[in-house]
Amino acid sequence: MRIVLLSVFVAALSACGFIGFPGVYKIDVEQGNIVTNEALDQLKPGMSRRQVRFILGTPLVEDAFNQNRWDYPYVKRNGQDILEQSSLTVVFEGDSLVEVRGDNLPPAWGGTPREPDVEADAADDANE
């Protein structure tokens, strides 16, 4: 009898994880490097590692097997749902920036021209 009750209790408890508790608030969790369009626009071929680190910040992933590649991933989640995701990879030859790959690249690195940020322009107009 105890084994049956214990089995029913474990099954009921595991079902709570599958369904989820109603009314539980889940916060947005941001992980990784936030790379803005303004920062991307500042990247130029031939920049040193130090200059790139100053503009983009410390990379989240420095490949131990490839010292010439830095990765800047970013994920924004709400619980298990991914709300936003992007990645950026910068590649060096020696101490010189030679390639930028990823999402939302500026035209200088082969990306498509971006629309001006309406919210940023409105904030600039309000500050004047």
Summary of the structure (lengths in Angstrom):
residues: 128
radius of gyration: 22.6
end to end distance: 76.2
largest distance: 76.2
contacts: 279
relative contact order: 0.15
helix: 35%
strand: 27%
